[in-house]
Amino acid sequence: MTRAEIIRDSTARLHDAGWEDARNLAELLLIHAMGVERYHIYLNPHQPVGGRQKQTFDRMLARSLKHEPLEYITGQAEFFGLELEIQPGVLIPRPETELLIDHAKRISGDGVRRAMEIGCGSGAMTLALFEQRIAQEVVAVDISLQAIKTTAANATRYGFFKVDPKKDEHAADLPDNAVLYQRRSLDPVTKREHIDRLWLILEDAFSVTFRPPIHPVPLIVSNPPYVTLQDWENLPPHIKDHEPKEALIAGEDGFDIHRKLTRRLKNWLSTGGAFVGEIGAGQGETVVKLHQSWAKRVELHQDYADLDRIVIAYK
């Protein structure tokens, strides 16, 4: 089959399976299977695709027809210019979550030394905090071992290495569920070298035993679960049947995790510090009221579709 024939045939099959953007998905599957840029499939649309490339495409298409997300099929995801490893069991980073980094950068000015992410998932936001020079030391916490492993893999991809606790005081006396990673980094403005440090902690951040290795911090970011039980039932199959339920659902009304955050943020944040968190569309008024119980000031910001998406609460 030629490139054009493969795209035409797979587009029809994906459309029949319920994918809304079937043509785009078909093209993405083909370029990943061939290992080429997108424009290549337009340059020679009548060139046959065979052998190993066709076999790879057929395997990927079969998974897509079962509504498995493209990111899990390719093992890759993009976030704020970062190329990340992603795998089943870890939430796929969304474009709207990049707004958290935009706001974190805005309110941090020239940057803060320390920050924390609650529910690090793939490590997308944690690494963006480093790459955007927002923070030099970050505590990343998640209850999922798969998430911690994925964050570690992505951190390694961007130059971090695991620190021997016997050779660095910052890694000494850490509990068994915590590991320190670090890298040497050059400030592009001052041209001075410094050490970036990343603490990965496998724990429920709301448990009574959780003790951040550095605190208080001036910045905390989180994309917590906020989907209601009713909304979960109505999610499309590529989300409901494949992405981790525990990373999406927050109780019957969708506010369980934000309620827990309101009871802890005041202790974790330094005076004047800020929490930047994601919320679901239509949750703005309630989430603002929840955080007003502890914060001096709370802001609500919208996403690209003008829907409530980001809450910022200041201590």
C-alpha positions as a Markdown table, in Angstrom:
| # | Residue | x | y | z |
|---|---|---|---|---|
| 1 | Met | 0.0 | 0.0 | 0.0 |
| 2 | Thr | 1.1 | 3.6 | -0.7 |
| 3 | Arg | 1.3 | 6.3 | 2.0 |
| 4 | Ala | -1.9 | 7.9 | 0.6 |
| 5 | Glu | -3.7 | 4.6 | 0.6 |
| 6 | Ile | -2.7 | 3.8 | 4.2 |
| 7 | Ile | -3.8 | 7.2 | 5.4 |
| 8 | Arg | -7.1 | 6.9 | 3.6 |
| 9 | Asp | -7.8 | 3.4 | 4.8 |
| 10 | Ser | -6.8 | 4.0 | 8.4 |
| 11 | Thr | -8.6 | 7.3 | 8.6 |
| 12 | Ala | -11.9 | 5.5 | 7.7 |
| 13 | Arg | -11.2 | 2.7 | 10.2 |
| 14 | Leu | -10.4 | 5.2 | 13.0 |
| 15 | His | -13.5 | 7.3 | 12.2 |
| 16 | Asp | -15.7 | 4.2 | 12.4 |
| 17 | Ala | -14.1 | 3.4 | 15.7 |
| 18 | Gly | -15.2 | 6.7 | 17.1 |
| 19 | Trp | -12.0 | 8.9 | 16.9 |
| 20 | Glu | -13.1 | 12.5 | 16.1 |
| 21 | Asp | -9.7 | 13.6 | 14.6 |
| 22 | Ala | -9.2 | 10.4 | 12.6 |
| 23 | Arg | -7.2 | 11.9 | 9.7 |
| 24 | Asn | -4.7 | 13.6 | 12.0 |
| 25 | Leu | -4.3 | 10.5 | 14.1 |
| 26 | Ala | -3.7 | 8.3 | 11.0 |
| 27 | Glu | -1.0 | 10.7 | 9.9 |
| 28 | Leu | 0.7 | 10.8 | 13.3 |
| 29 | Leu | 0.7 | 7.0 | 13.5 |
| 30 | Leu | 2.3 | 6.7 | 10.0 |
| 31 | Ile | 5.1 | 9.3 | 10.7 |
| 32 | His | 5.9 | 7.5 | 14.0 |
| 33 | Ala | 6.0 | 4.1 | 12.3 |
| 34 | Met | 8.2 | 5.5 | 9.5 |
| 35 | Gly | 10.4 | 7.7 | 11.7 |
| 36 | Val | 10.0 | 10.7 | 9.5 |
| 37 | Glu | 8.7 | 14.3 | 9.8 |
| 38 | Arg | 5.1 | 14.9 | 8.7 |
| 39 | Tyr | 6.0 | 16.7 | 5.5 |
| 40 | His | 7.6 | 13.5 | 4.2 |
| 41 | Ile | 4.3 | 11.7 | 3.7 |
| 42 | Tyr | 3.1 | 14.6 | 1.5 |
| 43 | Leu | 6.2 | 14.7 | -0.6 |
| 44 | Asn | 5.8 | 11.2 | -2.0 |
| 45 | Pro | 2.2 | 10.2 | -1.3 |
| 46 | His | 2.3 | 7.3 | -3.8 |
| 47 | Gln | 5.4 | 5.7 | -2.5 |
| 48 | Pro | 4.7 | 2.2 | -1.1 |
| 49 | Val | 5.2 | 1.5 | 2.6 |
| 50 | Gly | 6.2 | -2.1 | 3.3 |
| 51 | Gly | 8.3 | -4.4 | 5.4 |
| 52 | Arg | 9.0 | -3.4 | 9.0 |
| 53 | Gln | 7.5 | 0.0 | 8.7 |
| 54 | Lys | 4.1 | -1.4 | 7.6 |
| 55 | Gln | 4.2 | -4.0 | 10.3 |
| 56 | Thr | 4.9 | -1.3 | 12.9 |
| 57 | Phe | 2.1 | 0.8 | 11.6 |
| 58 | Asp | -0.3 | -2.1 | 11.7 |
| 59 | Arg | 0.5 | -2.8 | 15.3 |
| 60 | Met | 0.1 | 0.9 | 16.3 |
| 61 | Leu | -3.2 | 1.1 | 14.4 |
| 62 | Ala | -4.6 | -1.9 | 16.1 |
| 63 | Arg | -3.9 | -0.3 | 19.5 |
| 64 | Ser | -5.5 | 3.0 | 18.3 |
| 65 | Leu | -8.6 | 1.1 | 17.2 |
| 66 | Lys | -8.9 | 0.0 | 20.8 |
| 67 | His | -8.8 | 3.7 | 21.8 |
| 68 | Glu | -5.4 | 3.5 | 23.4 |
| 69 | Pro | -3.9 | 7.1 | 23.4 |
| 70 | Leu | -1.2 | 7.9 | 20.9 |
| 71 | Glu | 1.2 | 8.9 | 23.7 |
| 72 | Tyr | 1.1 | 5.4 | 25.2 |
| 73 | Ile | 1.6 | 3.8 | 21.8 |
| 74 | Thr | 4.6 | 5.9 | 21.0 |
| 75 | Gly | 5.9 | 6.2 | 24.5 |
| 76 | Gln | 6.3 | 10.0 | 24.0 |
| 77 | Ala | 4.6 | 13.1 | 25.1 |
| 78 | Glu | 5.3 | 16.8 | 24.8 |
| 79 | Phe | 5.0 | 19.5 | 27.4 |
| 80 | Phe | 6.2 | 23.1 | 27.4 |
| 81 | Gly | 8.8 | 22.2 | 24.8 |
| 82 | Leu | 10.0 | 19.1 | 26.6 |
| 83 | Glu | 10.1 | 15.7 | 25.0 |
| 84 | Leu | 9.0 | 13.2 | 27.7 |
| 85 | Glu | 8.8 | 9.5 | 28.2 |
| 86 | Ile | 5.2 | 8.4 | 28.9 |
| 87 | Gln | 3.7 | 5.0 | 29.6 |
| 88 | Pro | 0.4 | 3.4 | 30.7 |
| 89 | Gly | -0.4 | 4.1 | 34.3 |
| 90 | Val | 0.9 | 7.7 | 34.2 |
| 91 | Leu | -1.4 | 10.6 | 33.3 |
| 92 | Ile | -0.7 | 12.2 | 29.9 |
| 93 | Pro | 0.2 | 15.9 | 30.3 |
| 94 | Arg | -2.3 | 18.2 | 28.7 |
| 95 | Pro | -1.7 | 21.5 | 26.8 |
| 96 | Glu | -3.9 | 23.5 | 29.3 |
| 97 | Thr | -1.7 | 22.4 | 32.1 |
| 98 | Glu | 1.1 | 24.4 | 30.6 |
| 99 | Leu | -0.8 | 27.4 | 31.9 |
| 100 | Leu | 0.3 | 26.5 | 35.4 |
| 101 | Ile | 3.9 | 27.0 | 34.3 |
| 102 | Asp | 3.0 | 30.3 | 32.7 |
| 103 | His | 1.5 | 31.6 | 35.9 |
| 104 | Ala | 4.2 | 30.1 | 38.1 |
| 105 | Lys | 6.8 | 31.9 | 36.0 |
| 106 | Arg | 4.8 | 35.1 | 36.1 |
| 107 | Ile | 4.4 | 35.3 | 39.9 |
| 108 | Ser | 7.9 | 34.0 | 40.5 |
| 109 | Gly | 9.6 | 36.9 | 38.7 |
| 110 | Asp | 13.3 | 36.1 | 38.5 |
| 111 | Gly | 12.6 | 32.7 | 40.0 |
| 112 | Val | 12.4 | 31.1 | 43.4 |
| 113 | Arg | 15.0 | 28.8 | 44.8 |
| 114 | Arg | 12.6 | 26.1 | 46.1 |
| 115 | Ala | 9.3 | 24.6 | 44.9 |
| 116 | Met | 7.2 | 21.5 | 45.3 |
| 117 | Glu | 4.9 | 19.6 | 43.1 |
| 118 | Ile | 2.1 | 17.5 | 44.6 |
| 119 | Gly | 1.3 | 14.6 | 42.2 |
| 120 | Cys | 4.2 | 14.8 | 39.8 |
| 121 | Gly | 3.0 | 12.1 | 37.3 |
| 122 | Ser | 5.4 | 12.1 | 34.4 |
| 123 | Gly | 7.5 | 14.9 | 35.9 |
| 124 | Ala | 6.3 | 17.3 | 33.2 |
| 125 | Met | 5.7 | 20.3 | 35.5 |
| 126 | Thr | 8.6 | 19.5 | 37.7 |
| 127 | Leu | 11.1 | 19.5 | 34.8 |
| 128 | Ala | 9.5 | 22.6 | 33.3 |
| 129 | Leu | 10.1 | 24.4 | 36.6 |
| 130 | Phe | 13.8 | 23.7 | 36.2 |
| 131 | Glu | 14.0 | 24.3 | 32.4 |
| 132 | Gln | 12.2 | 27.6 | 32.7 |
| 133 | Arg | 14.5 | 28.7 | 35.5 |
| 134 | Ile | 11.6 | 29.0 | 38.0 |
| 135 | Ala | 13.3 | 26.9 | 40.6 |
| 136 | Gln | 16.6 | 25.3 | 41.4 |
| 137 | Glu | 15.4 | 22.8 | 44.0 |
| 138 | Val | 12.1 | 20.9 | 43.7 |
| 139 | Val | 10.4 | 18.3 | 45.8 |
| 140 | Ala | 8.2 | 16.1 | 43.6 |
| 141 | Val | 5.7 | 13.8 | 45.4 |
| 142 | Asp | 3.4 | 11.1 | 44.0 |
| 143 | Ile | 1.6 | 8.1 | 45.5 |
| 144 | Ser | 2.2 | 6.1 | 42.3 |
| 145 | Leu | 5.4 | 4.1 | 41.9 |
| 146 | Gln | 4.9 | 4.2 | 38.1 |
| 147 | Ala | 4.8 | 8.0 | 38.2 |
| 148 | Ile | 7.9 | 8.2 | 40.3 |
| 149 | Lys | 9.8 | 5.9 | 38.0 |
| 150 | Thr | 8.6 | 7.9 | 34.9 |
| 151 | Thr | 9.6 | 11.2 | 36.5 |
| 152 | Ala | 13.0 | 9.7 | 37.3 |
| 153 | Ala | 13.5 | 8.5 | 33.7 |
| 154 | Asn | 12.5 | 11.9 | 32.4 |
| 155 | Ala | 14.8 | 13.7 | 34.8 |
| 156 | Thr | 17.7 | 11.5 | 33.7 |
| 157 | Arg | 16.9 | 12.4 | 30.1 |
| 158 | Tyr | 17.4 | 16.1 | 31.1 |
| 159 | Gly | 20.7 | 15.6 | 32.8 |
| 160 | Phe | 19.8 | 14.6 | 36.3 |
| 161 | Phe | 21.6 | 11.7 | 38.1 |
| 162 | Lys | 20.9 | 9.8 | 41.3 |
| 163 | Val | 22.9 | 11.0 | 44.2 |
| 164 | Asp | 24.7 | 8.6 | 46.6 |
| 165 | Pro | 23.5 | 9.5 | 50.1 |
| 166 | Lys | 26.9 | 8.7 | 51.5 |
| 167 | Lys | 28.5 | 11.4 | 49.3 |
| 168 | Asp | 26.1 | 14.4 | 49.6 |
| 169 | Glu | 24.7 | 16.0 | 52.7 |
| 170 | His | 21.5 | 16.9 | 50.8 |
| 171 | Ala | 20.8 | 13.2 | 50.3 |
| 172 | Ala | 21.7 | 12.1 | 53.9 |
| 173 | Asp | 19.0 | 10.9 | 56.3 |
| 174 | Leu | 16.3 | 10.7 | 53.6 |
| 175 | Pro | 13.6 | 8.1 | 54.3 |
| 176 | Asp | 13.5 | 4.9 | 52.2 |
| 177 | Asn | 10.8 | 6.3 | 49.9 |
| 178 | Ala | 12.8 | 9.4 | 48.9 |
| 179 | Val | 15.7 | 9.8 | 46.4 |
| 180 | Leu | 17.7 | 12.8 | 45.5 |
| 181 | Tyr | 18.7 | 13.6 | 41.9 |
| 182 | Gln | 20.8 | 16.5 | 40.8 |
| 183 | Arg | 22.6 | 18.1 | 37.8 |
| 184 | Arg | 25.0 | 20.9 | 37.1 |
| 185 | Ser | 23.2 | 23.8 | 35.3 |
| 186 | Leu | 24.4 | 27.0 | 33.7 |
| 187 | Asp | 22.4 | 30.2 | 34.1 |
| 188 | Pro | 22.0 | 31.6 | 30.6 |
| 189 | Val | 22.0 | 35.2 | 31.9 |
| 190 | Thr | 24.7 | 35.3 | 34.5 |
| 191 | Lys | 26.7 | 32.4 | 33.0 |
| 192 | Arg | 27.2 | 31.1 | 36.5 |
| 193 | Glu | 27.0 | 27.4 | 37.3 |
| 194 | His | 24.8 | 26.0 | 40.0 |
| 195 | Ile | 23.4 | 22.7 | 41.2 |
| 196 | Asp | 19.7 | 21.8 | 40.4 |
| 197 | Arg | 18.3 | 19.3 | 43.0 |
| 198 | Leu | 15.3 | 17.1 | 42.6 |
| 199 | Trp | 13.8 | 15.1 | 45.5 |
| 200 | Leu | 11.5 | 12.3 | 44.4 |
| 201 | Ile | 9.2 | 11.0 | 47.1 |
| 202 | Leu | 6.9 | 8.0 | 46.8 |
| 203 | Glu | 4.2 | 8.8 | 49.3 |
| 204 | Asp | 0.7 | 10.2 | 49.9 |
| 205 | Ala | 1.4 | 13.9 | 50.4 |
| 206 | Phe | -1.6 | 14.0 | 52.7 |
| 207 | Ser | -0.5 | 11.2 | 55.0 |
| 208 | Val | 0.5 | 12.1 | 58.6 |
| 209 | Thr | 4.0 | 10.7 | 57.9 |
| 210 | Phe | 4.8 | 13.0 | 55.0 |
| 211 | Arg | 7.7 | 15.4 | 55.8 |
| 212 | Pro | 9.1 | 17.4 | 52.8 |
| 213 | Pro | 12.9 | 17.4 | 52.9 |
| 214 | Ile | 12.8 | 21.1 | 52.3 |
| 215 | His | 10.1 | 23.4 | 53.6 |
| 216 | Pro | 8.5 | 25.8 | 53.7 |
| 217 | Val | 8.8 | 26.7 | 50.0 |
| 218 | Pro | 7.6 | 29.8 | 48.2 |
| 219 | Leu | 5.9 | 27.9 | 45.4 |
| 220 | Ile | 3.7 | 24.8 | 45.1 |
| 221 | Val | 2.2 | 23.5 | 41.9 |
| 222 | Ser | -0.3 | 20.8 | 41.3 |
| 223 | Asn | -2.6 | 19.3 | 38.7 |
| 224 | Pro | -4.6 | 17.3 | 41.2 |
| 225 | Pro | -7.5 | 14.9 | 40.3 |
| 226 | Tyr | -10.7 | 16.9 | 39.9 |
| 227 | Val | -13.1 | 14.8 | 37.9 |
| 228 | Thr | -16.4 | 13.9 | 39.4 |
| 229 | Leu | -17.7 | 10.3 | 39.5 |
| 230 | Gln | -20.5 | 11.3 | 37.2 |
| 231 | Asp | -18.2 | 13.0 | 34.7 |
| 232 | Trp | -15.9 | 9.9 | 34.8 |
| 233 | Glu | -18.7 | 7.7 | 33.4 |
| 234 | Asn | -19.1 | 10.1 | 30.4 |
| 235 | Leu | -15.4 | 10.5 | 29.5 |
| 236 | Pro | -14.3 | 9.2 | 26.1 |
| 237 | Pro | -12.8 | 5.7 | 26.0 |
| 238 | His | -9.3 | 6.8 | 25.3 |
| 239 | Ile | -9.3 | 8.4 | 28.7 |
| 240 | Lys | -11.7 | 6.3 | 30.7 |
| 241 | Asp | -10.4 | 2.9 | 29.5 |
| 242 | His | -6.7 | 3.7 | 29.5 |
| 243 | Glu | -5.5 | 6.6 | 31.8 |
| 244 | Pro | -5.1 | 6.0 | 35.5 |
| 245 | Lys | -8.4 | 6.5 | 37.3 |
| 246 | Glu | -6.7 | 7.6 | 40.6 |
| 247 | Ala | -5.0 | 10.5 | 38.8 |
| 248 | Leu | -8.4 | 11.9 | 37.5 |
| 249 | Ile | -11.2 | 11.2 | 40.0 |
| 250 | Ala | -11.5 | 13.3 | 43.2 |
| 251 | Gly | -14.6 | 11.9 | 44.9 |
| 252 | Glu | -18.2 | 12.3 | 44.1 |
| 253 | Asp | -18.1 | 16.1 | 43.6 |
| 254 | Gly | -14.5 | 16.4 | 42.3 |
| 255 | Phe | -13.2 | 18.5 | 45.2 |
| 256 | Asp | -11.7 | 15.9 | 47.5 |
| 257 | Ile | -8.1 | 16.7 | 46.7 |
| 258 | His | -8.5 | 20.5 | 46.8 |
| 259 | Arg | -10.1 | 20.0 | 50.3 |
| 260 | Lys | -7.1 | 18.1 | 51.4 |
| 261 | Leu | -4.8 | 20.8 | 50.0 |
| 262 | Thr | -6.5 | 23.6 | 51.9 |
| 263 | Arg | -5.6 | 21.8 | 55.1 |
| 264 | Arg | -1.9 | 21.4 | 54.2 |
| 265 | Leu | -0.8 | 24.3 | 52.0 |
| 266 | Lys | -0.5 | 26.8 | 54.9 |
| 267 | Asn | 2.1 | 24.6 | 56.5 |
| 268 | Trp | 4.1 | 23.9 | 53.4 |
| 269 | Leu | 4.2 | 27.4 | 52.0 |
| 270 | Ser | 6.5 | 30.2 | 53.2 |
| 271 | Thr | 5.0 | 33.6 | 54.0 |
| 272 | Gly | 4.0 | 35.3 | 50.8 |
| 273 | Gly | 4.3 | 32.0 | 48.9 |
| 274 | Ala | 1.8 | 30.8 | 46.3 |
| 275 | Phe | -0.1 | 27.7 | 45.3 |
| 276 | Val | -0.8 | 27.3 | 41.6 |
| 277 | Gly | -3.3 | 24.5 | 40.8 |
| 278 | Glu | -5.5 | 23.2 | 38.0 |
| 279 | Ile | -9.2 | 22.9 | 38.4 |
| 280 | Gly | -12.1 | 21.6 | 36.2 |
| 281 | Ala | -14.3 | 23.8 | 34.1 |
| 282 | Gly | -17.2 | 25.0 | 36.2 |
| 283 | Gln | -15.4 | 24.4 | 39.5 |
| 284 | Gly | -13.9 | 27.9 | 39.9 |
| 285 | Glu | -16.4 | 29.4 | 42.4 |
| 286 | Thr | -16.3 | 26.5 | 44.8 |
| 287 | Val | -12.5 | 26.0 | 44.6 |
| 288 | Val | -11.9 | 29.7 | 45.3 |
| 289 | Lys | -14.1 | 29.5 | 48.4 |
| 290 | Leu | -12.3 | 26.4 | 49.6 |
| 291 | His | -8.9 | 28.1 | 49.4 |
| 292 | Gln | -10.1 | 31.4 | 50.9 |
| 293 | Ser | -10.4 | 29.4 | 54.1 |
| 294 | Trp | -6.6 | 29.6 | 54.5 |
| 295 | Ala | -5.2 | 32.0 | 51.9 |
| 296 | Lys | -4.9 | 35.8 | 52.1 |
| 297 | Arg | -5.7 | 36.2 | 48.5 |
| 298 | Val | -7.1 | 33.8 | 45.8 |
| 299 | Glu | -7.1 | 34.4 | 42.0 |
| 300 | Leu | -9.0 | 32.5 | 39.3 |
| 301 | His | -7.7 | 32.3 | 35.7 |
| 302 | Gln | -9.2 | 30.9 | 32.5 |
| 303 | Asp | -7.8 | 28.6 | 29.8 |
| 304 | Tyr | -7.6 | 28.9 | 26.1 |
| 305 | Ala | -11.3 | 28.2 | 25.8 |
| 306 | Asp | -12.1 | 30.9 | 28.4 |
| 307 | Leu | -13.1 | 28.2 | 31.0 |
| 308 | Asp | -12.0 | 28.3 | 34.6 |
| 309 | Arg | -8.8 | 26.4 | 34.8 |
| 310 | Ile | -6.2 | 27.8 | 37.2 |
| 311 | Val | -6.5 | 28.8 | 40.9 |
| 312 | Ile | -3.7 | 30.8 | 42.6 |
| 313 | Ala | -3.8 | 31.1 | 46.4 |
| 314 | Tyr | -1.3 | 33.2 | 48.3 |
| 315 | Lys | -0.3 | 32.7 | 51.9 |
